[in-house]
Amino acid sequence: MVKIVLDAGHGQSTLGKQSPDGEREWDFNSRVVEACAAKLKTYENVEVLRVDDPSGKTDVPLVERTNKANAWKADVYVAVHHNANTGNWGNWTGVETYTFNGHSVSKKSTELAKLVQPQIAKAMGLTDRGVRQANFHVLRETRMPAILTEGGFMDSAIDIQALRSMDKLRAQGEAIAEALAVYFKLKKKPVEAETPQPVEPYEKDAPPSPGFAEEFQAAIDLGITNGTYPRRPATREEVAVMILRALRSCIK
Ligand SMILES: [Zn+2]
């Protein structure tokens, strides 16, 4: 069993850990950690322990986080953070992964960091600032390979675009999980048989709902819709076109 500790740094209301617009670092970190944990579940023989408060309400003291990881005898400690430079908007940019800067840094930490770092940069679409060393508590006080990622700058006008994308944060989490899978040579769980797709529930020529029939016909007469698929949800482009047609029919 491979035991993986995930740590979404800080808590939601930790002072100063936010973008210049007030978006909280923990919210970014937590989305990445959630995606990472979900992806790890698709592999066999993995256990995940999250050492921050998953509700974000409390900023669990760092010593508590590392004590938990040590007591659990984790195989690896992964802390997920997002960077800040001055706290005011600027054009600095990029992704970093840290290992401990002391003598006791394990080769394994460096090996893992080198796997994770380029994958995060790719997932976020941001500059790769490389693997770096620092004397951070979670890197120093953990008795297992440990890395700390900084998946972009919260106070970067460039990086914040990626940080505001749920897809990119998810991709970042999955990239970390996939790098861990490579590192620990994890095997995918067998995929369950696919459930057959339900048939299209919205008929092309279905009658409109009784309460809407009259006005739906009026809308057809005005050319706002051609009357097909009356009960199917509309996409944004369909809505936009229908509004435009309605406005045009007013001008006529
Ligand atoms: Zn942080």
Boltz pocket constraint, residues with backbone or C-beta under 6 A from the ligand:
constraints:
  - pocket:
      binder: B
      contacts: [[A, 9], [A, 10], [A, 17], [A, 25], [A, 80], [A, 81], [A, 82]]
      max_distance: 6.0
